[in-house]
Amino acid sequence: MVVALKGEIQKMDLDHPEDDAAKNIARGDSRFLGIRGYSVSFPGTPDGSFASKRVQQIGFRLIAGTGDTVSGDEHMRLIAIATRYAGSYNRYIWYHSGKSKEKH
């Protein structure tokens, strides 16, 4: 799990998650990022859960390597990094997906 999560994090612009979100939206991918744990959470969304109608409508992808089983301090640190990133990324997606719906 640690190797998978490290691979995911290497693809992320940790200083500018909003830029990654904007690029993905421009490519037609406005899915939210989910973090596996005891259940799946969506940091940065108003209720943080799959119960959100917008998360269900738009869709999501899970960050590989996250989960409720933590294999040491390094894994815990990486999950925290991924969670912070997902929070900023998802806030951007939430805001912009709402704006596009308001225009219709």
Phi and psi in degrees as GROMACS dihedral restraints (atoms count N, CA, C in turn):
[ dihedral_restraints ]
;  ai    aj    ak    al  type     phi  dphi    fc
    3     4     5     6     1   -64.0    20    10
    4     5     6     7     1   -42.4    20    10
    6     7     8     9     1   -63.5    20    10
    7     8     9    10     1   -44.0    20    10
    9    10    11    12     1   -61.9    20    10
   10    11    12    13     1   -43.4    20    10
   12    13    14    15     1   -67.9    20    10
   13    14    15    16     1   -39.8    20    10
   15    16    17    18     1   -59.7    20    10
   16    17    18    19     1   -41.4    20    10
   18    19    20    21     1   -62.3    20    10
   19    20    21    22     1   -41.1    20    10
   21    22    23    24     1   -64.2    20    10
   22    23    24    25     1   -45.8    20    10
   24    25    26    27     1   -65.0    20    10
   25    26    27    28     1   -34.8    20    10
   27    28    29    30     1   -62.2    20    10
   28    29    30    31     1   -26.3    20    10
   30    31    32    33     1   -82.7    20    10
   31    32    33    34     1   -11.5    20    10
   33    34    35    36     1   -92.1    20    10
   34    35    36    37     1   142.9    20    10
   36    37    38    39     1   -90.0    20    10
   37    38    39    40     1    90.7    20    10
   39    40    41    42     1   -63.3    20    10
   40    41    42    43     1   -26.7    20    10
   42    43    44    45     1   -82.8    20    10
   43    44    45    46     1   -18.5    20    10
   45    46    47    48     1  -142.5    20    10
   46    47    48    49     1    63.9    20    10
   48    49    50    51     1   -59.7    20    10
   49    50    51    52     1   -29.9    20    10
   51    52    53    54     1   -63.8    20    10
   52    53    54    55     1   -35.0    20    10
   54    55    56    57     1   -64.4    20    10
   55    56    57    58     1   -41.7    20    10
   57    58    59    60     1   -62.4    20    10
   58    59    60    61     1   -43.0    20    10
   60    61    62    63     1   -62.4    20    10
   61    62    63    64     1   -44.4    20    10
   63    64    65    66     1   -62.0    20    10
   64    65    66    67     1   -42.0    20    10
   66    67    68    69     1   -63.1    20    10
   67    68    69    70     1   -41.8    20    10
   69    70    71    72     1   -67.4    20    10
   70    71    72    73     1   -40.4    20    10
   72    73    74    75     1   -60.4    20    10
   73    74    75    76     1   -43.2    20    10
   75    76    77    78     1   -61.1    20    10
   76    77    78    79     1   -29.4    20    10
   78    79    80    81     1   -86.6    20    10
   79    80    81    82     1     0.3    20    10
   81    82    83    84     1    91.9    20    10
   82    83    84    85     1    11.0    20    10
   84    85    86    87     1  -113.1    20    10
   85    86    87    88     1    98.9    20    10
   87    88    89    90     1  -107.9    20    10
   88    89    90    91     1    23.2    20    10
   90    91    92    93     1   -67.4    20    10
   91    92    93    94     1   148.8    20    10
   93    94    95    96     1   -78.4    20    10
   94    95    96    97     1   160.9    20    10
   96    97    98    99     1  -100.6    20    10
   97    98    99   100     1   130.1    20    10
   99   100   101   102     1  -108.6    20    10
  100   101   102   103     1   147.0    20    10
  102   103   104   105     1  -111.7    20    10
  103   104   105   106     1   123.8    20    10
  105   106   107   108     1   -76.0    20    10
  106   107   108   109     1   141.7    20    10
  108   109   110   111     1  -156.5    20    10
  109   110   111   112     1  -141.1    20    10
  111   112   113   114     1   -59.2    20    10
  112   113   114   115     1   -36.8    20    10
  114   115   116   117     1  -134.5    20    10
  115   116   117   118     1  -176.7    20    10
  117   118   119   120     1   -91.0    20    10
  118   119   120   121     1   133.9    20    10
  120   121   122   123     1  -121.6    20    10
  121   122   123   124     1   158.4    20    10
  123   124   125   126     1  -127.8    20    10
  124   125   126   127     1    82.1    20    10
  126   127   128   129     1   -55.0    20    10
  127   128   129   130     1   143.2    20    10
  129   130   131   132     1    91.0    20    10
  130   131   132   133     1   -10.8    20    10
  132   133   134   135     1   -93.1    20    10
  133   134   135   136     1   156.7    20    10
  135   136   137   138     1   -52.9    20    10
  136   137   138   139     1   -43.5    20    10
  138   139   140   141     1  -109.3    20    10
  139   140   141   142     1    -4.8    20    10
  141   142   143   144     1    69.5    20    10
  142   143   144   145     1    10.7    20    10
  144   145   146   147     1  -125.3    20    10
  145   146   147   148     1   167.3    20    10
  147   148   149   150     1   -66.1    20    10
  148   149   150   151     1   -17.1    20    10
  150   151   152   153     1   -65.8    20    10
  151   152   153   154     1   -16.7    20    10
  153   154   155   156     1   -61.2    20    10
  154   155   156   157     1   126.4    20    10
  156   157   158   159     1   -60.9    20    10
  157   158   159   160     1   -38.1    20    10
  159   160   161   162     1   -66.7    20    10
  160   161   162   163     1   -40.1    20    10
  162   163   164   165     1   -61.9    20    10
  163   164   165   166     1   -42.1    20    10
  165   166   167   168     1   -66.7    20    10
  166   167   168   169     1   -38.8    20    10
  168   169   170   171     1   -71.3    20    10
  169   170   171   172     1   -45.0    20    10
  171   172   173   174     1   -80.1    20    10
  172   173   174   175     1   -38.5    20    10
  174   175   176   177     1   102.6    20    10
  175   176   177   178     1   178.0    20    10
  177   178   179   180     1  -157.7    20    10
  178   179   180   181     1   165.3    20    10
  180   181   182   183     1  -133.2    20    10
  181   182   183   184     1   145.6    20    10
  183   184   185   186     1   -91.8    20    10
  184   185   186   187     1   142.5    20    10
  186   187   188   189     1   -79.1    20    10
  187   188   189   190     1   116.0    20    10
  189   190   191   192     1   -59.6    20    10
  190   191   192   193     1   141.0    20    10
  192   193   194   195     1    93.9    20    10
  193   194   195   196     1    -8.8    20    10
  195   196   197   198     1   -87.1    20    10
  196   197   198   199     1   155.3    20    10
  198   199   200   201     1   174.0    20    10
  199   200   201   202     1   172.9    20    10
  201   202   203   204     1   -83.9    20    10
  202   203   204   205     1    -9.8    20    10
  204   205   206   207     1   -99.3    20    10
  205   206   207   208     1   114.6    20    10
  207   208   209   210     1  -103.1    20    10
  208   209   210   211     1   128.1    20    10
  210   211   212   213     1  -104.4    20    10
  211   212   213   214     1    56.0    20    10
  213   214   215   216     1   111.7    20    10
  214   215   216   217     1   175.2    20    10
  216   217   218   219     1   -62.6    20    10
  217   218   219   220     1   -39.9    20    10
  219   220   221   222     1   -63.2    20    10
  220   221   222   223     1   -43.6    20    10
  222   223   224   225     1   -63.2    20    10
  223   224   225   226     1   -42.0    20    10
  225   226   227   228     1   -61.8    20    10
  226   227   228   229     1   -41.2    20    10
  228   229   230   231     1   -63.8    20    10
  229   230   231   232     1   -42.9    20    10
  231   232   233   234     1   -66.8    20    10
  232   233   234   235     1   -38.3    20    10
  234   235   236   237     1   -63.5    20    10
  235   236   237   238     1   -39.8    20    10
  237   238   239   240     1   -63.5    20    10
  238   239   240   241     1   -40.8    20    10
  240   241   242   243     1   -63.3    20    10
  241   242   243   244     1   -47.1    20    10
  243   244   245   246     1   -62.6    20    10
  244   245   246   247     1   -36.8    20    10
  246   247   248   249     1   -68.1    20    10
  247   248   249   250     1   -43.0    20    10
  249   250   251   252     1   -62.2    20    10
  250   251   252   253     1   -44.8    20    10
  252   253   254   255     1   -59.6    20    10
  253   254   255   256     1   -49.5    20    10
  255   256   257   258     1   -60.8    20    10
  256   257   258   259     1   -35.4    20    10
  258   259   260   261     1   -60.5    20    10
  259   260   261   262     1   -49.1    20    10
  261   262   263   264     1   -67.7    20    10
  262   263   264   265     1   -43.6    20    10
  264   265   266   267     1   -59.7    20    10
  265   266   267   268     1   -48.9    20    10
  267   268   269   270     1   -68.2    20    10
  268   269   270   271     1   -34.8    20    10
  270   271   272   273     1   -60.5    20    10
  271   272   273   274     1   -41.7    20    10
  273   274   275   276     1   -63.1    20    10
  274   275   276   277     1   -48.0    20    10
  276   277   278   279     1   -60.0    20    10
  277   278   279   280     1   -45.3    20    10
  279   280   281   282     1   -58.8    20    10
  280   281   282   283     1   -48.9    20    10
  282   283   284   285     1   -62.2    20    10
  283   284   285   286     1   -47.4    20    10
  285   286   287   288     1   -76.1    20    10
  286   287   288   289     1   -29.5    20    10
  288   289   290   291     1   -71.4    20    10
  289   290   291   292     1   -32.5    20    10
  291   292   293   294     1   -68.9    20    10
  292   293   294   295     1   -39.4    20    10
  294   295   296   297     1   -64.8    20    10
  295   296   297   298     1   -40.4    20    10
  297   298   299   300     1   -68.4    20    10
  298   299   300   301     1   -32.6    20    10
  300   301   302   303     1   -71.2    20    10
  301   302   303   304     1   -33.8    20    10
  303   304   305   306     1   -67.2    20    10
  304   305   306   307     1   -28.4    20    10
  306   307   308   309     1   -73.4    20    10
  307   308   309   310     1   -21.5    20    10
